[in-house]
Amino acid sequence: MGRKSKYTIDFKLSVVDRYLNKGEGSVTIGKDLNLNPNTVMKWVKQFQKSDAEVFLEKPRNQSYSKEFKIQVIEEYLAGGCSY
């Protein structure tokens, strides 16, 4: 089961567009859309770093194989790594 974002991709892209292309500030956008200005800036930075792909929902949570989990536990118990 994947994680569902509270906001749609289109909504996030429209927020980023307002900031980057329309010259609106994060505080203005935040007040208008009832968002924290830090959230606006986070989305802008994510978009600038890796484009619209960053807003795609992940198909499911990260999972690890049973063998990998056992290996990590054994290594931890042997003192090979910290928590």
PyMOL Python script that loads the backbone (N, CA, C, O; Angstrom):
from pymol import cmd

cmd.read_pdbstr("""\
ATOM      1  N   MET A   1       0.838  -1.171   0.000  1.00  0.00           N
ATOM      2  CA  MET A   1       0.000   0.000   0.000  1.00  0.00           C
ATOM      3  C   MET A   1       0.883   1.233   0.000  1.00  0.00           C
ATOM      4  O   MET A   1       1.765   1.359   0.849  1.00  0.00           O
ATOM      5  N   GLY A   2       0.664   2.133  -0.923  1.00  0.00           N
ATOM      6  CA  GLY A   2       1.487   3.318  -1.062  1.00  0.00           C
ATOM      7  C   GLY A   2       1.037   4.453  -0.180  1.00  0.00           C
ATOM      8  O   GLY A   2      -0.039   4.419   0.417  1.00  0.00           O
ATOM      9  N   ARG A   3       1.873   5.446  -0.109  1.00  0.00           N
ATOM     10  CA  ARG A   3       1.528   6.632   0.648  1.00  0.00           C
ATOM     11  C   ARG A   3       0.817   7.606  -0.271  1.00  0.00           C
ATOM     12  O   ARG A   3       1.264   7.859  -1.389  1.00  0.00           O
ATOM     13  N   LYS A   4      -0.264   8.137   0.196  1.00  0.00           N
ATOM     14  CA  LYS A   4      -1.019   9.096  -0.605  1.00  0.00           C
ATOM     15  C   LYS A   4      -0.750  10.493  -0.060  1.00  0.00           C
ATOM     16  O   LYS A   4      -0.909  10.759   1.132  1.00  0.00           O
ATOM     17  N   SER A   5      -0.349  11.357  -0.945  1.00  0.00           N
ATOM     18  CA  SER A   5      -0.051  12.724  -0.562  1.00  0.00           C
ATOM     19  C   SER A   5      -1.341  13.474  -0.228  1.00  0.00           C
ATOM     20  O   SER A   5      -2.404  13.197  -0.784  1.00  0.00           O
ATOM     21  N   LYS A   6      -1.221  14.412   0.675  1.00  0.00           N
ATOM     22  CA  LYS A   6      -2.362  15.243   1.048  1.00  0.00           C
ATOM     23  C   LYS A   6      -2.733  16.181  -0.103  1.00  0.00           C
ATOM     24  O   LYS A   6      -3.887  16.589  -0.232  1.00  0.00           O
ATOM     25  N   TYR A   7      -1.749  16.518  -0.934  1.00  0.00           N
ATOM     26  CA  TYR A   7      -1.955  17.440  -2.045  1.00  0.00           C
ATOM     27  C   TYR A   7      -1.661  16.735  -3.368  1.00  0.00           C
ATOM     28  O   TYR A   7      -0.774  15.885  -3.447  1.00  0.00           O
ATOM     29  N   THR A   8      -2.409  17.096  -4.392  1.00  0.00           N
ATOM     30  CA  THR A   8      -2.206  16.479  -5.708  1.00  0.00           C
ATOM     31  C   THR A   8      -0.950  17.039  -6.363  1.00  0.00           C
ATOM     32  O   THR A   8      -0.439  18.090  -5.976  1.00  0.00           O
ATOM     33  N   ILE A   9      -0.473  16.318  -7.352  1.00  0.00           N
ATOM     34  CA  ILE A   9       0.695  16.766  -8.104  1.00  0.00           C
ATOM     35  C   ILE A   9       0.391  18.094  -8.793  1.00  0.00           C
ATOM     36  O   ILE A   9       1.220  19.004  -8.793  1.00  0.00           O
ATOM     37  N   ASP A  10      -0.791  18.200  -9.375  1.00  0.00           N
ATOM     38  CA  ASP A  10      -1.177  19.439 -10.058  1.00  0.00           C
ATOM     39  C   ASP A  10      -1.185  20.634  -9.103  1.00  0.00           C
ATOM     40  O   ASP A  10      -0.770  21.734  -9.469  1.00  0.00           O
ATOM     41  N   PHE A  11      -1.659  20.409  -7.886  1.00  0.00           N
ATOM     42  CA  PHE A  11      -1.682  21.484  -6.902  1.00  0.00           C
ATOM     43  C   PHE A  11      -0.266  21.937  -6.574  1.00  0.00           C
ATOM     44  O   PHE A  11       0.019  23.135  -6.551  1.00  0.00           O
ATOM     45  N   LYS A  12       0.624  20.974  -6.319  1.00  0.00           N
ATOM     46  CA  LYS A  12       2.013  21.304  -5.985  1.00  0.00           C
ATOM     47  C   LYS A  12       2.689  22.040  -7.130  1.00  0.00           C
ATOM     48  O   LYS A  12       3.415  23.011  -6.913  1.00  0.00           O
ATOM     49  N   LEU A  13       2.444  21.569  -8.364  1.00  0.00           N
ATOM     50  CA  LEU A  13       3.042  22.234  -9.528  1.00  0.00           C
ATOM     51  C   LEU A  13       2.503  23.647  -9.704  1.00  0.00           C
ATOM     52  O   LEU A  13       3.239  24.541 -10.121  1.00  0.00           O
ATOM     53  N   SER A  14       1.222  23.860  -9.390  1.00  0.00           N
ATOM     54  CA  SER A  14       0.672  25.210  -9.503  1.00  0.00           C
ATOM     55  C   SER A  14       1.287  26.135  -8.461  1.00  0.00           C
ATOM     56  O   SER A  14       1.512  27.315  -8.731  1.00  0.00           O
ATOM     57  N   VAL A  15       1.559  25.608  -7.280  1.00  0.00           N
ATOM     58  CA  VAL A  15       2.223  26.394  -6.236  1.00  0.00           C
ATOM     59  C   VAL A  15       3.634  26.765  -6.690  1.00  0.00           C
ATOM     60  O   VAL A  15       4.048  27.919  -6.572  1.00  0.00           O
ATOM     61  N   VAL A  16       4.364  25.787  -7.204  1.00  0.00           N
ATOM     62  CA  VAL A  16       5.728  26.031  -7.684  1.00  0.00           C
ATOM     63  C   VAL A  16       5.712  27.046  -8.832  1.00  0.00           C
ATOM     64  O   VAL A  16       6.569  27.928  -8.896  1.00  0.00           O
ATOM     65  N   ASP A  17       4.746  26.921  -9.727  1.00  0.00           N
ATOM     66  CA  ASP A  17       4.622  27.847 -10.855  1.00  0.00           C
ATOM     67  C   ASP A  17       4.372  29.276 -10.368  1.00  0.00           C
ATOM     68  O   ASP A  17       4.962  30.226 -10.883  1.00  0.00           O
ATOM     69  N   ARG A  18       3.516  29.416  -9.396  1.00  0.00           N
ATOM     70  CA  ARG A  18       3.240  30.752  -8.856  1.00  0.00           C
ATOM     71  C   ARG A  18       4.502  31.371  -8.273  1.00  0.00           C
ATOM     72  O   ARG A  18       4.736  32.572  -8.415  1.00  0.00           O
ATOM     73  N   TYR A  19       5.307  30.556  -7.622  1.00  0.00           N
ATOM     74  CA  TYR A  19       6.525  31.072  -7.004  1.00  0.00           C
ATOM     75  C   TYR A  19       7.589  31.395  -8.056  1.00  0.00           C
ATOM     76  O   TYR A  19       8.175  32.477  -8.038  1.00  0.00           O
ATOM     77  N   LEU A  20       7.835  30.460  -8.966  1.00  0.00           N
ATOM     78  CA  LEU A  20       8.926  30.620  -9.931  1.00  0.00           C
ATOM     79  C   LEU A  20       8.580  31.529 -11.109  1.00  0.00           C
ATOM     80  O   LEU A  20       9.420  32.316 -11.545  1.00  0.00           O
ATOM     81  N   ASN A  21       7.371  31.434 -11.623  1.00  0.00           N
ATOM     82  CA  ASN A  21       7.044  32.132 -12.864  1.00  0.00           C
ATOM     83  C   ASN A  21       6.190  33.381 -12.684  1.00  0.00           C
ATOM     84  O   ASN A  21       6.196  34.265 -13.542  1.00  0.00           O
ATOM     85  N   LYS A  22       5.469  33.461 -11.596  1.00  0.00           N
ATOM     86  CA  LYS A  22       4.587  34.607 -11.415  1.00  0.00           C
ATOM     87  C   LYS A  22       5.094  35.581 -10.372  1.00  0.00           C
ATOM     88  O   LYS A  22       4.464  36.605 -10.104  1.00  0.00           O
ATOM     89  N   GLY A  23       6.240  35.256  -9.782  1.00  0.00           N
ATOM     90  CA  GLY A  23       6.890  36.183  -8.871  1.00  0.00           C
ATOM     91  C   GLY A  23       6.232  36.357  -7.521  1.00  0.00           C
ATOM     92  O   GLY A  23       6.539  37.313  -6.808  1.00  0.00           O
ATOM     93  N   GLU A  24       5.339  35.463  -7.153  1.00  0.00           N
ATOM     94  CA  GLU A  24       4.697  35.567  -5.840  1.00  0.00           C
ATOM     95  C   GLU A  24       5.622  34.983  -4.776  1.00  0.00           C
ATOM     96  O   GLU A  24       6.358  34.035  -5.050  1.00  0.00           O
ATOM     97  N   GLY A  25       5.592  35.524  -3.599  1.00  0.00           N
ATOM     98  CA  GLY A  25       6.410  35.042  -2.504  1.00  0.00           C
ATOM     99  C   GLY A  25       5.767  33.871  -1.782  1.00  0.00           C
ATOM    100  O   GLY A  25       4.565  33.632  -1.898  1.00  0.00           O
ATOM    101  N   SER A  26       6.582  33.151  -1.039  1.00  0.00           N
ATOM    102  CA  SER A  26       6.080  31.977  -0.321  1.00  0.00           C
ATOM    103  C   SER A  26       5.058  32.349   0.744  1.00  0.00           C
ATOM    104  O   SER A  26       4.121  31.592   0.995  1.00  0.00           O
ATOM    105  N   VAL A  27       5.232  33.514   1.372  1.00  0.00           N
ATOM    106  CA  VAL A  27       4.284  33.942   2.399  1.00  0.00           C
ATOM    107  C   VAL A  27       2.933  34.264   1.762  1.00  0.00           C
ATOM    108  O   VAL A  27       1.888  33.882   2.288  1.00  0.00           O
ATOM    109  N   THR A  28       2.959  34.963   0.635  1.00  0.00           N
ATOM    110  CA  THR A  28       1.720  35.304  -0.069  1.00  0.00           C
ATOM    111  C   THR A  28       0.972  34.061  -0.516  1.00  0.00           C
ATOM    112  O   THR A  28      -0.235  33.938  -0.312  1.00  0.00           O
ATOM    113  N   ILE A  29       1.707  33.138  -1.129  1.00  0.00           N
ATOM    114  CA  ILE A  29       1.097  31.883  -1.595  1.00  0.00           C
ATOM    115  C   ILE A  29       0.553  31.103  -0.400  1.00  0.00           C
ATOM    116  O   ILE A  29      -0.556  30.571  -0.442  1.00  0.00           O
ATOM    117  N   GLY A  30       1.349  31.044   0.661  1.00  0.00           N
ATOM    118  CA  GLY A  30       0.929  30.324   1.854  1.00  0.00           C
ATOM    119  C   GLY A  30      -0.362  30.860   2.451  1.00  0.00           C
ATOM    120  O   GLY A  30      -1.257  30.094   2.811  1.00  0.00           O
ATOM    121  N   LYS A  31      -0.451  32.176   2.553  1.00  0.00           N
ATOM    122  CA  LYS A  31      -1.675  32.783   3.096  1.00  0.00           C
ATOM    123  C   LYS A  31      -2.868  32.515   2.189  1.00  0.00           C
ATOM    124  O   LYS A  31      -3.963  32.208   2.662  1.00  0.00           O
ATOM    125  N   ASP A  32      -2.646  32.632   0.880  1.00  0.00           N
ATOM    126  CA  ASP A  32      -3.731  32.448  -0.081  1.00  0.00           C
ATOM    127  C   ASP A  32      -4.260  31.013  -0.079  1.00  0.00           C
ATOM    128  O   ASP A  32      -5.463  30.795  -0.222  1.00  0.00           O
ATOM    129  N   LEU A  33      -3.366  30.039   0.081  1.00  0.00           N
ATOM    130  CA  LEU A  33      -3.751  28.628  -0.017  1.00  0.00           C
ATOM    131  C   LEU A  33      -3.754  27.899   1.322  1.00  0.00           C
ATOM    132  O   LEU A  33      -3.925  26.681   1.376  1.00  0.00           O
ATOM    133  N   ASN A  34      -3.565  28.654   2.401  1.00  0.00           N
ATOM    134  CA  ASN A  34      -3.530  28.074   3.740  1.00  0.00           C
ATOM    135  C   ASN A  34      -2.420  27.022   3.861  1.00  0.00           C
ATOM    136  O   ASN A  34      -2.639  25.915   4.353  1.00  0.00           O
ATOM    137  N   LEU A  35      -1.237  27.399   3.401  1.00  0.00           N
ATOM    138  CA  LEU A  35      -0.050  26.543   3.486  1.00  0.00           C
ATOM    139  C   LEU A  35       1.018  27.248   4.301  1.00  0.00           C
ATOM    140  O   LEU A  35       1.065  28.477   4.356  1.00  0.00           O
ATOM    141  N   ASN A  36       1.861  26.469   4.924  1.00  0.00           N
ATOM    142  CA  ASN A  36       3.019  27.025   5.596  1.00  0.00           C
ATOM    143  C   ASN A  36       4.004  27.480   4.518  1.00  0.00           C
ATOM    144  O   ASN A  36       4.262  26.728   3.578  1.00  0.00           O
ATOM    145  N   PRO A  37       4.556  28.679   4.629  1.00  0.00           N
ATOM    146  CA  PRO A  37       5.532  29.152   3.640  1.00  0.00           C
ATOM    147  C   PRO A  37       6.737  28.213   3.496  1.00  0.00           C
ATOM    148  O   PRO A  37       7.330  28.118   2.421  1.00  0.00           O
ATOM    149  N   ASN A  38       7.089  27.527   4.574  1.00  0.00           N
ATOM    150  CA  ASN A  38       8.187  26.560   4.500  1.00  0.00           C
ATOM    151  C   ASN A  38       7.831  25.391   3.584  1.00  0.00           C
ATOM    152  O   ASN A  38       8.699  24.845   2.903  1.00  0.00           O
ATOM    153  N   THR A  39       6.560  25.011   3.569  1.00  0.00           N
ATOM    154  CA  THR A  39       6.111  23.948   2.670  1.00  0.00           C
ATOM    155  C   THR A  39       6.254  24.392   1.221  1.00  0.00           C
ATOM    156  O   THR A  39       6.696  23.625   0.366  1.00  0.00           O
ATOM    157  N   VAL A  40       5.880  25.624   0.958  1.00  0.00           N
ATOM    158  CA  VAL A  40       6.022  26.172  -0.398  1.00  0.00           C
ATOM    159  C   VAL A  40       7.480  26.110  -0.831  1.00  0.00           C
ATOM    160  O   VAL A  40       7.785  25.658  -1.935  1.00  0.00           O
ATOM    161  N   MET A  41       8.373  26.561   0.030  1.00  0.00           N
ATOM    162  CA  MET A  41       9.799  26.567  -0.309  1.00  0.00           C
ATOM    163  C   MET A  41      10.346  25.153  -0.464  1.00  0.00           C
ATOM    164  O   MET A  41      11.198  24.913  -1.319  1.00  0.00           O
ATOM    165  N   LYS A  42       9.870  24.219   0.346  1.00  0.00           N
ATOM    166  CA  LYS A  42      10.306  22.827   0.222  1.00  0.00           C
ATOM    167  C   LYS A  42       9.935  22.287  -1.145  1.00  0.00           C
ATOM    168  O   LYS A  42      10.755  21.643  -1.800  1.00  0.00           O
ATOM    169  N   TRP A  43       8.709  22.539  -1.585  1.00  0.00           N
ATOM    170  CA  TRP A  43       8.258  22.061  -2.895  1.00  0.00           C
ATOM    171  C   TRP A  43       9.059  22.703  -4.017  1.00  0.00           C
ATOM    172  O   TRP A  43       9.409  22.037  -4.991  1.00  0.00           O
ATOM    173  N   VAL A  44       9.352  23.997  -3.886  1.00  0.00           N
ATOM    174  CA  VAL A  44      10.133  24.697  -4.912  1.00  0.00           C
ATOM    175  C   VAL A  44      11.529  24.090  -5.012  1.00  0.00           C
ATOM    176  O   VAL A  44      12.016  23.821  -6.111  1.00  0.00           O
ATOM    177  N   LYS A  45      12.169  23.874  -3.867  1.00  0.00           N
ATOM    178  CA  LYS A  45      13.523  23.299  -3.873  1.00  0.00           C
ATOM    179  C   LYS A  45      13.517  21.879  -4.416  1.00  0.00           C
ATOM    180  O   LYS A  45      14.419  21.501  -5.163  1.00  0.00           O
ATOM    181  N   GLN A  46      12.514  21.087  -4.052  1.00  0.00           N
ATOM    182  CA  GLN A  46      12.418  19.729  -4.580  1.00  0.00           C
ATOM    183  C   GLN A  46      12.243  19.758  -6.093  1.00  0.00           C
ATOM    184  O   GLN A  46      12.863  18.968  -6.805  1.00  0.00           O
ATOM    185  N   PHE A  47      11.420  20.647  -6.579  1.00  0.00           N
ATOM    186  CA  PHE A  47      11.179  20.763  -8.013  1.00  0.00           C
ATOM    187  C   PHE A  47      12.451  21.186  -8.735  1.00  0.00           C
ATOM    188  O   PHE A  47      12.777  20.632  -9.785  1.00  0.00           O
ATOM    189  N   GLN A  48      13.167  22.149  -8.194  1.00  0.00           N
ATOM    190  CA  GLN A  48      14.391  22.627  -8.823  1.00  0.00           C
ATOM    191  C   GLN A  48      15.466  21.544  -8.850  1.00  0.00           C
ATOM    192  O   GLN A  48      16.285  21.492  -9.767  1.00  0.00           O
ATOM    193  N   LYS A  49      15.454  20.699  -7.854  1.00  0.00           N
ATOM    194  CA  LYS A  49      16.466  19.650  -7.761  1.00  0.00           C
ATOM    195  C   LYS A  49      16.192  18.500  -8.725  1.00  0.00           C
ATOM    196  O   LYS A  49      17.121  17.989  -9.350  1.00  0.00           O
ATOM    197  N   SER A  50      14.933  18.085  -8.855  1.00  0.00           N
ATOM    198  CA  SER A  50      14.673  16.889  -9.663  1.00  0.00           C
ATOM    199  C   SER A  50      13.414  16.967 -10.509  1.00  0.00           C
ATOM    200  O   SER A  50      12.892  15.929 -10.917  1.00  0.00           O
ATOM    201  N   ASP A  51      12.911  18.155 -10.784  1.00  0.00           N
ATOM    202  CA  ASP A  51      11.770  18.360 -11.676  1.00  0.00           C
ATOM    203  C   ASP A  51      10.480  17.765 -11.097  1.00  0.00           C
ATOM    204  O   ASP A  51      10.430  17.444  -9.910  1.00  0.00           O
ATOM    205  N   ALA A  52       9.449  17.617 -11.916  1.00  0.00           N
ATOM    206  CA  ALA A  52       8.121  17.211 -11.448  1.00  0.00           C
ATOM    207  C   ALA A  52       8.078  15.772 -10.951  1.00  0.00           C
ATOM    208  O   ALA A  52       7.145  15.399 -10.240  1.00  0.00           O
ATOM    209  N   GLU A  53       9.067  14.956 -11.308  1.00  0.00           N
ATOM    210  CA  GLU A  53       9.095  13.556 -10.866  1.00  0.00           C
ATOM    211  C   GLU A  53       9.063  13.429  -9.348  1.00  0.00           C
ATOM    212  O   GLU A  53       8.564  12.439  -8.814  1.00  0.00           O
ATOM    213  N   VAL A  54       9.591  14.425  -8.659  1.00  0.00           N
ATOM    214  CA  VAL A  54       9.673  14.371  -7.205  1.00  0.00           C
ATOM    215  C   VAL A  54       8.288  14.310  -6.561  1.00  0.00           C
ATOM    216  O   VAL A  54       8.147  13.824  -5.439  1.00  0.00           O
ATOM    217  N   PHE A  55       7.273  14.797  -7.260  1.00  0.00           N
ATOM    218  CA  PHE A  55       5.932  14.843  -6.690  1.00  0.00           C
ATOM    219  C   PHE A  55       5.113  13.590  -6.975  1.00  0.00           C
ATOM    220  O   PHE A  55       3.985  13.470  -6.497  1.00  0.00           O
ATOM    221  N   LEU A  56       5.658  12.665  -7.738  1.00  0.00           N
ATOM    222  CA  LEU A  56       4.932  11.431  -8.019  1.00  0.00           C
ATOM    223  C   LEU A  56       4.826  10.597  -6.757  1.00  0.00           C
ATOM    224  O   LEU A  56       5.765  10.534  -5.964  1.00  0.00           O
ATOM    225  N   GLU A  57       3.683   9.960  -6.575  1.00  0.00           N
ATOM    226  CA  GLU A  57       3.495   9.118  -5.399  1.00  0.00           C
ATOM    227  C   GLU A  57       4.338   7.864  -5.515  1.00  0.00           C
ATOM    228  O   GLU A  57       4.504   7.307  -6.601  1.00  0.00           O
ATOM    229  N   LYS A  58       4.854   7.439  -4.415  1.00  0.00           N
ATOM    230  CA  LYS A  58       5.618   6.208  -4.378  1.00  0.00           C
ATOM    231  C   LYS A  58       4.640   5.034  -4.408  1.00  0.00           C
ATOM    232  O   LYS A  58       3.611   5.079  -3.734  1.00  0.00           O
ATOM    233  N   PRO A  59       4.941   3.986  -5.177  1.00  0.00           N
ATOM    234  CA  PRO A  59       3.990   2.877  -5.294  1.00  0.00           C
ATOM    235  C   PRO A  59       3.730   2.162  -3.975  1.00  0.00           C
ATOM    236  O   PRO A  59       2.636   1.639  -3.757  1.00  0.00           O
ATOM    237  N   ARG A  60       4.716   2.134  -3.102  1.00  0.00           N
ATOM    238  CA  ARG A  60       4.538   1.504  -1.799  1.00  0.00           C
ATOM    239  C   ARG A  60       5.697   1.884  -0.907  1.00  0.00           C
ATOM    240  O   ARG A  60       6.689   2.449  -1.368  1.00  0.00           O
ATOM    241  N   ASN A  61       5.572   1.577   0.360  1.00  0.00           N
ATOM    242  CA  ASN A  61       6.647   1.864   1.296  1.00  0.00           C
ATOM    243  C   ASN A  61       7.842   0.966   1.007  1.00  0.00           C
ATOM    244  O   ASN A  61       7.699  -0.110   0.425  1.00  0.00           O
ATOM    245  N   GLN A  62       9.006   1.415   1.413  1.00  0.00           N
ATOM    246  CA  GLN A  62      10.227   0.632   1.246  1.00  0.00           C
ATOM    247  C   GLN A  62      10.087  -0.677   2.021  1.00  0.00           C
ATOM    248  O   GLN A  62       9.600  -0.685   3.152  1.00  0.00           O
ATOM    249  N   SER A  63      10.512  -1.770   1.416  1.00  0.00           N
ATOM    250  CA  SER A  63      10.478  -3.048   2.132  1.00  0.00           C
ATOM    251  C   SER A  63      11.813  -3.759   1.942  1.00  0.00           C
ATOM    252  O   SER A  63      12.511  -3.553   0.950  1.00  0.00           O
ATOM    253  N   TYR A  64      12.146  -4.593   2.906  1.00  0.00           N
ATOM    254  CA  TYR A  64      13.401  -5.319   2.897  1.00  0.00           C
ATOM    255  C   TYR A  64      13.115  -6.809   2.997  1.00  0.00           C
ATOM    256  O   TYR A  64      12.128  -7.227   3.603  1.00  0.00           O
ATOM    257  N   SER A  65      13.987  -7.598   2.398  1.00  0.00           N
ATOM    258  CA  SER A  65      13.800  -9.044   2.424  1.00  0.00           C
ATOM    259  C   SER A  65      14.098  -9.590   3.823  1.00  0.00           C
ATOM    260  O   SER A  65      14.787  -8.952   4.619  1.00  0.00           O
ATOM    261  N   LYS A  66      13.572 -10.765   4.102  1.00  0.00           N
ATOM    262  CA  LYS A  66      13.796 -11.424   5.388  1.00  0.00           C
ATOM    263  C   LYS A  66      15.293 -11.672   5.594  1.00  0.00           C
ATOM    264  O   LYS A  66      15.820 -11.489   6.691  1.00  0.00           O
ATOM    265  N   GLU A  67      15.963 -12.091   4.523  1.00  0.00           N
ATOM    266  CA  GLU A  67      17.401 -12.377   4.609  1.00  0.00           C
ATOM    267  C   GLU A  67      18.193 -11.122   4.985  1.00  0.00           C
ATOM    268  O   GLU A  67      19.105 -11.179   5.810  1.00  0.00           O
ATOM    269  N   PHE A  68      17.840 -10.005   4.380  1.00  0.00           N
ATOM    270  CA  PHE A  68      18.538  -8.762   4.679  1.00  0.00           C
ATOM    271  C   PHE A  68      18.323  -8.357   6.144  1.00  0.00           C
ATOM    272  O   PHE A  68      19.265  -7.939   6.817  1.00  0.00           O
ATOM    273  N   LYS A  69      17.097  -8.482   6.632  1.00  0.00           N
ATOM    274  CA  LYS A  69      16.802  -8.134   8.018  1.00  0.00           C
ATOM    275  C   LYS A  69      17.600  -8.992   8.989  1.00  0.00           C
ATOM    276  O   LYS A  69      18.140  -8.487   9.973  1.00  0.00           O
ATOM    277  N   ILE A  70      17.674 -10.294   8.711  1.00  0.00           N
ATOM    278  CA  ILE A  70      18.440 -11.208   9.570  1.00  0.00           C
ATOM    279  C   ILE A  70      19.911 -10.834   9.559  1.00  0.00           C
ATOM    280  O   ILE A  70      20.567 -10.833  10.601  1.00  0.00           O
ATOM    281  N   GLN A  71      20.432 -10.512   8.370  1.00  0.00           N
ATOM    282  CA  GLN A  71      21.832 -10.117   8.248  1.00  0.00           C
ATOM    283  C   GLN A  71      22.123  -8.864   9.080  1.00  0.00           C
ATOM    284  O   GLN A  71      23.150  -8.793   9.754  1.00  0.00           O
ATOM    285  N   VAL A  72      21.240  -7.899   9.036  1.00  0.00           N
ATOM    286  CA  VAL A  72      21.426  -6.661   9.796  1.00  0.00           C
ATOM    287  C   VAL A  72      21.379  -6.942  11.289  1.00  0.00           C
ATOM    288  O   VAL A  72      22.197  -6.409  12.038  1.00  0.00           O
ATOM    289  N   ILE A  73      20.448  -7.758  11.733  1.00  0.00           N
ATOM    290  CA  ILE A  73      20.336  -8.102  13.161  1.00  0.00           C
ATOM    291  C   ILE A  73      21.585  -8.831  13.635  1.00  0.00           C
ATOM    292  O   ILE A  73      22.120  -8.528  14.701  1.00  0.00           O
ATOM    293  N   GLU A  74      22.043  -9.786  12.847  1.00  0.00           N
ATOM    294  CA  GLU A  74      23.247 -10.541  13.225  1.00  0.00           C
ATOM    295  C   GLU A  74      24.467  -9.630  13.301  1.00  0.00           C
ATOM    296  O   GLU A  74      25.279  -9.763  14.217  1.00  0.00           O
ATOM    297  N   GLU A  75      24.604  -8.721  12.365  1.00  0.00           N
ATOM    298  CA  GLU A  75      25.724  -7.798  12.373  1.00  0.00           C
ATOM    299  C   GLU A  75      25.651  -6.877  13.601  1.00  0.00           C
ATOM    300  O   GLU A  75      26.666  -6.592  14.236  1.00  0.00           O
ATOM    301  N   TYR A  76      24.448  -6.424  13.917  1.00  0.00           N
ATOM    302  CA  TYR A  76      24.271  -5.566  15.092  1.00  0.00           C
ATOM    303  C   TYR A  76      24.634  -6.306  16.360  1.00  0.00           C
ATOM    304  O   TYR A  76      25.338  -5.767  17.214  1.00  0.00           O
ATOM    305  N   LEU A  77      24.152  -7.565  16.497  1.00  0.00           N
ATOM    306  CA  LEU A  77      24.441  -8.345  17.700  1.00  0.00           C
ATOM    307  C   LEU A  77      25.907  -8.678  17.835  1.00  0.00           C
ATOM    308  O   LEU A  77      26.407  -8.837  18.948  1.00  0.00           O
ATOM    309  N   ALA A  78      26.610  -8.787  16.711  1.00  0.00           N
ATOM    310  CA  ALA A  78      28.051  -9.074  16.730  1.00  0.00           C
ATOM    311  C   ALA A  78      28.871  -7.829  17.040  1.00  0.00           C
ATOM    312  O   ALA A  78      30.094  -7.903  17.158  1.00  0.00           O
ATOM    313  N   GLY A  79      28.199  -6.677  17.174  1.00  0.00           N
ATOM    314  CA  GLY A  79      28.902  -5.445  17.496  1.00  0.00           C
ATOM    315  C   GLY A  79      29.486  -4.762  16.273  1.00  0.00           C
ATOM    316  O   GLY A  79      30.327  -3.871  16.399  1.00  0.00           O
ATOM    317  N   GLY A  80      29.046  -5.172  15.092  1.00  0.00           N
ATOM    318  CA  GLY A  80      29.595  -4.617  13.868  1.00  0.00           C
ATOM    319  C   GLY A  80      29.048  -3.257  13.484  1.00  0.00           C
ATOM    320  O   GLY A  80      29.601  -2.588  12.611  1.00  0.00           O
ATOM    321  N   CYS A  81      27.978  -2.845  14.123  1.00  0.00           N
ATOM    322  CA  CYS A  81      27.413  -1.527  13.781  1.00  0.00           C
ATOM    323  C   CYS A  81      26.577  -1.038  14.949  1.00  0.00           C
ATOM    324  O   CYS A  81      26.245  -1.791  15.864  1.00  0.00           O
ATOM    325  N   SER A  82      26.251   0.228  14.893  1.00  0.00           N
ATOM    326  CA  SER A  82      25.407   0.795  15.936  1.00  0.00           C
ATOM    327  C   SER A  82      23.962   0.784  15.490  1.00  0.00           C
ATOM    328  O   SER A  82      23.664   0.475  14.336  1.00  0.00           O
ATOM    329  N   TYR A  83      23.075   1.116  16.387  1.00  0.00           N
ATOM    330  CA  TYR A  83      21.653   1.144  16.097  1.00  0.00           C
ATOM    331  C   TYR A  83      21.414   2.109  14.955  1.00  0.00           C
ATOM    332  O   TYR A  83      20.272   2.297  14.534  1.00  0.00           O
TER     333      TYR A  83
END
""", "prot")
cmd.dss("prot")
cmd.show_as("cartoon", "prot")
cmd.util.cbc("prot")
cmd.orient("prot")
